[in-house]
Amino acid sequence: MVTSSSGQWWLCILVFLQILLKTEGDLVNITYVNKAVAKGAVCLDGSPPAYHFDKGFGQGKKNWLLNLEGGAWCNNVTDCIARKSNVLGWGSSKLMWTQLNFTGILSNKSYFNPDFYNWNKVKIRYCDGASFTADMEAVDPDTNLYFRGARIFGVVMEELLAKGMKHAKNALLSGCSSGGLAVMFNCDRFRALLPKKTKVKCFSDAGFFLNAKDISGQPRIQEYFNQVVMTHELEKNLPPSCTSKMKAGLCFFPQNVAQNIQTPLFILNPAYDSWQVSSFLVIR
């Protein structure tokens, strides 16, 4: 039972967190890439992809920081259909929050973000369910699911290049969780889009998912990733340097692709990832 005093404490904590977030960064409006629909670069439900853009200033106006949103994956048709109605917009831009608070590495306050506060900062929303890697042409009329994450990445890059990123002095592609995994799959692709004179690096935060058996000895995460690869038909889009040596499902693991990435890559991962432990290592 929640007492009135404990309820007041929770209310105070929530108010404090709201104030802290507003202090650390500003709300940034969403931008829908409507022209992407004609190219088939759409979310799971066919809606246009989206991003949030905070323009750089001062000495940072020629530097760009892109952040790929995370949010797990969908590993079968049923799961992907359910994802279309996810309240966080992980399958449809129709449900995405129209404003995001830019905090942490995206903050425009030098006190909180001394290295990147004045850079052009972009949060690219995640709505394809496969870490921006799929490009399946066929659409099943019974499900109306679009597996087009790789196309989404491409059209968003086109728009950002036109907005000034083609003149970037420095460019950093970052992402967290499944967005961190997406960074590894798209790092060299990102490098190839920019001029040779641009200094390009990639940063994967909590995106190193280990191919480890659960405590009962079952390869649950391997089975899960194999299902993701099969559902989205990812084999043709995963690194050939990996798929030429092993099954495509294994090439969804960073340990099998990271060593072949040519662009400088920084990997940050906790020793004990609570999500990986609870989702794939313990028996529920």
Protein Blocks (a to p, Z undefined) as FASTA:
>chain_A
ZZfklmmmmmmmmmmmmmmmmmmpccddddddfklmmnopacfkopacdddddddehjll
mcccddddeeijafbfklmmmmmmgcnlpabfklgcfbdcdehjlbcbfklmmmlmmpcc
dddddfehnoolaccfbacfklopacfklmmmmmmmmmmmmnopmmpfbdcdddehjlmm
mmmmmmmmmmmmpcfklccddddehiaccddddfkopafklmmmmmmmmmnopmlmmcfk
lmmmmcfklmmpfklmmmmpmbdcdddddfbdfklmmmmmpcZZ
